[in-house]
């Protein structure tokens, strides 16, 4: 039986939602540029044009706010990756193939992230830099485990099915190396041109897939 006397929670107002979005956007940008330790709640409030009390209200202590910022885009990113994987499976079935290629599996994981963080006009450029920081700092292993490991496990399973002779450790190592390359592109793709000493614009996503595919096959002895 429903307790009709229990007070109903009011839905947040449009203004409240807009304020929270500004705060999370500001936090994402500053955390990605200055790191967790170099960013203060006061900095976030100033960039968001909000009072410090509102930052605490919408995000809690700095650690909770950092977690919220990382988690905010993790679910839609996972959905994009899994959708890409299912679309490639459907295309393979139409072509009469029973399984995906290794490159198709890797592309389903890598390309959605790069499209959202690295391409011209990408909507999440700061998020790519932020995740590179999260992945490099063991303090955030629990956040990474919660936000990214479930999706990573799906892709590792797909690759393990494709390469049944390879050990889980070898597949996981190759996968982490691929993720590291992907994050390096979002954080410092400019280094490629600097090291090459030329302005030629390569297709970085395809270059990464070439590198990762070859590395997987070598490491997994496939």
TORLO-57744 format. One line per 4 residues: for each residue x, y, z of C-alpha. Coordinates in pm, 1 decimal. Layout:
BEGIN
X:Y:Z | ...
This chain:
BEGIN
0.0:0.0:0.0 | 133.6:339.7:-96.6 | 194.4:583.1:185.7 | 9.8:887.5:54.8
133.8:1091.7:349.7 | 498.6:1062.7:242.4 | 623.4:1392.4:95.9 | 690.4:1384.1:-275.0
1029.3:1479.0:-407.1 | 1006.9:1781.9:-628.3 | 1165.1:1748.7:-967.7 | 1458.6:1986.3:-1010.5
1372.8:2304.9:-1190.5 | 1507.3:2391.2:-1532.8 | 1726.9:2656.8:-1372.0 | 1866.4:2404.3:-1124.5
1946.0:2156.1:-1402.1 | 2116.6:2427.3:-1606.4 | 2324.0:2533.8:-1305.0 | 2429.7:2175.2:-1236.3
2528.0:2127.4:-1602.2 | 2740.0:2445.3:-1592.7 | 2911.6:2327.9:-1276.4 | 2987.8:1983.1:-1420.1
3112.3:2135.5:-1746.1 | 3340.4:2372.6:-1555.6 | 3466.5:2093.0:-1332.0 | 3535.0:1868.5:-1631.5
3731.3:2142.0:-1806.9 | 3937.9:2240.7:-1503.1 | 4006.5:1886.9:-1382.9 | 4122.2:1797.0:-1734.6
4364.9:2091.9:-1745.5 | 4488.7:2114.3:-1386.8 | 4421.2:1767.8:-1249.5 | 4235.2:1688.0:-930.8
4489.9:1839.4:-693.4 | 4533.5:2157.5:-894.4 | 4161.8:2238.1:-907.9 | 3964.9:2389.6:-621.7
3592.3:2411.1:-562.9 | 3632.4:2788.8:-570.3 | 3792.4:2765.3:-918.3 | 3500.2:2557.8:-1041.3
3246.0:2797.4:-893.4 | 3415.7:3094.2:-1057.4 | 3426.2:2932.9:-1402.7 | 3066.0:2812.5:-1372.4
2944.7:3154.2:-1256.8 | 2793.6:2996.1:-947.5 | 2830.6:3031.5:-573.4 | 3062.0:2790.1:-391.0
2763.0:2667.7:-190.2 | 2587.2:2566.5:-512.9 | 2888.7:2362.6:-623.6 | 2874.4:2174.5:-293.6
2497.7:2135.8:-328.0 | 2512.7:1986.5:-677.1 | 2841.4:1798.8:-650.8 | 2924.2:1741.2:-285.7
3289.1:1731.6:-168.8 | 3556.0:1756.1:-436.7 | 3612.9:1378.3:-451.0 | 3241.0:1316.4:-507.7
3226.6:1589.5:-770.8 | 3523.2:1436.1:-952.7 | 3350.5:1096.8:-949.3 | 3030.0:1254.3:-1079.3
3214.8:1428.0:-1363.1 | 3380.8:1104.8:-1477.2 | 3060.8:900.0:-1445.0 | 2841.6:1155.6:-1625.4
2960.5:1061.1:-1973.6 | 3059.8:700.9:-1902.5 | 2709.8:559.8:-1959.5 | 2643.4:733.9:-2294.3
2995.4:641.4:-2405.6 | 2932.1:276.8:-2318.9 | 2604.4:288.9:-2511.9 | 2780.6:431.1:-2818.7
3043.4:158.0:-2807.5 | 2795.6:-125.8:-2762.4 | 2573.2:16.8:-3036.0 | 2871.8:30.4:-3273.3
2953.5:-331.7:-3188.6 | 2595.9:-447.2:-3254.1 | 2579.1:-254.4:-3581.6 | 2899.7:-420.6:-3701.8
2760.8:-761.7:-3602.7 | 2442.8:-691.7:-3798.2 | 2647.1:-583.3:-4101.4 | 2859.3:-900.0:-4076.0
2545.6:-1115.3:-4070.8 | 2416.0:-941.0:-4381.2 | 2749.3:-1021.7:-4546.1 | 2714.3:-1386.8:-4448.2
2990.5:-1373.4:-4186.5 | 2952.0:-1547.8:-3851.1 | 3201.8:-1331.3:-3662.8 | 3361.2:-990.0:-3664.5
3722.3:-922.2:-3751.7 | 3958.9:-808.0:-3477.3 | 3975.3:-464.6:-3639.7 | 3596.2:-430.4:-3635.5
3586.4:-510.2:-3264.2 | 3864.4:-262.6:-3186.7 | 3704.9:4.9:-3404.9 | 3374.8:-33.7:-3216.8
3555.3:50.9:-2895.1 | 3798.4:317.3:-3013.4 | 3610.9:519.3:-3273.2 | 3314.3:636.8:-3058.8
3555.5:774.6:-2800.1 | 3769.6:954.7:-3055.7 | 3464.1:1091.1:-3237.2 | 3332.9:1241.2:-2912.1
3666.1:1378.5:-2791.0 | 3910.2:1437.7:-3078.2 | 3736.1:1513.8:-3405.7 | 3682.1:1872.4:-3516.5
3392.0:2017.1:-3320.9 | 3384.0:1714.7:-3087.7 | 3141.9:1768.3:-2796.4 | 3364.8:1621.5:-2522.2
3725.5:1736.4:-2580.0 | 3793.9:1794.7:-2210.3 | 3654.1:1453.5:-2118.3 | 3915.2:1277.9:-2328.7
4194.8:1459.3:-2144.9 | 4028.4:1389.4:-1811.4 | 4003.7:1014.9:-1871.2 | 4370.0:1009.1:-1967.6
4444.2:1153.0:-1621.5 | 4210.4:907.7:-1449.3 | 4375.4:612.5:-1621.6 | 4722.9:728.5:-1521.7
4650.1:769.0:-1149.7 | 4588.2:458.5:-936.3 | 4390.9:669.8:-689.0 | 4100.8:650.8:-931.3
4108.4:276.7:-999.8 | 3768.4:231.3:-829.5 | 3613.2:498.8:-1050.9 | 3768.0:341.0:-1360.5
3645.4:-2.5:-1250.6 | 3291.6:122.6:-1201.5 | 3266.5:342.7:-1509.1 | 3469.7:160.0:-1773.4
3555.4:-199.1:-1679.6 | 3210.8:-350.6:-1751.0 | 3223.0:-230.2:-2112.2 | 3589.5:-326.5:-2145.8
3498.2:-679.7:-2033.7 | 3244.7:-709.0:-2317.1 | 3511.0:-627.0:-2574.6 | 3776.0:-848.0:-2415.9
3523.7:-1133.6:-2423.5 | 3456.6:-1068.8:-2791.7 | 3828.8:-1078.9:-2869.7 | 3879.1:-1390.6:-2655.8
3608.5:-1567.4:-2858.5 | 3781.0:-1459.3:-3179.9 | 4129.9:-1563.2:-3059.8 | 4061.3:-1878.1:-2855.5
4428.1:-1976.4:-2846.7 | 4537.5:-1654.2:-2675.1 | 4560.7:-1621.2:-2297.8 | 4329.1:-1381.7:-2116.6
4635.0:-1200.2:-1983.6 | 4779.2:-1141.6:-2330.8 | 4444.4:-1017.5:-2462.2 | 4396.9:-787.3:-2162.8
4749.8:-648.4:-2196.9 | 4698.4:-575.9:-2566.3 | 4362.4:-417.1:-2486.6 | 4512.6:-188.8:-2220.6
4790.4:-88.5:-2462.3 | 4520.2:-0.7:-2717.1 | 4334.9:207.9:-2458.5 | 4660.2:383.1:-2367.0
4717.8:471.8:-2731.9 | 4363.0:598.9:-2765.0 | 4399.5:820.1:-2458.1 | 4739.9:944.1:-2575.4
4574.4:1069.2:-2893.4 | 4314.3:1268.4:-2701.2 | 4569.8:1411.9:-2459.5 | 4867.8:1478.4:-2686.8
4799.4:1408.7:-3053.7 | 4997.9:1725.9:-3130.7 | 5314.0:1535.7:-3033.0 | 5296.5:1328.1:-3351.1
5343.1:1631.2:-3571.8 | 5604.7:1774.8:-3337.9 | 5815.5:1458.0:-3344.7 | 5766.8:1415.9:-3719.8
5853.4:1784.3:-3775.7 | 5586.2:1816.6:-4039.0 | 5229.2:1934.5:-4062.3 | 5086.0:1638.0:-4250.5
4751.2:1537.2:-4099.9 | 4722.4:1158.5:-4082.0 | 4400.4:974.0:-4004.7 | 4491.6:914.3:-3642.1
4203.6:678.1:-3569.5 | 4300.1:448.7:-3856.6 | 4668.0:475.0:-3763.7 | 4586.5:369.2:-3408.5
4377.8:77.5:-3533.6 | 4661.7:-34.6:-3762.6 | 4903.3:-25.7:-3470.2 | 4666.1:-192.6:-3223.8
4557.6:-468.5:-3459.7 | 4917.1:-561.0:-3538.0 | 5008.8:-548.2:-3170.2 | 4719.3:-774.4:-3074.7
4808.8:-1031.8:-3337.3 | 5175.0:-1027.4:-3239.0 | 5118.5:-1041.7:-2863.9 | 4844.0:-1303.2:-2887.6
5041.8:-1501.7:-3147.8 | 4737.7:-1514.5:-3372.4
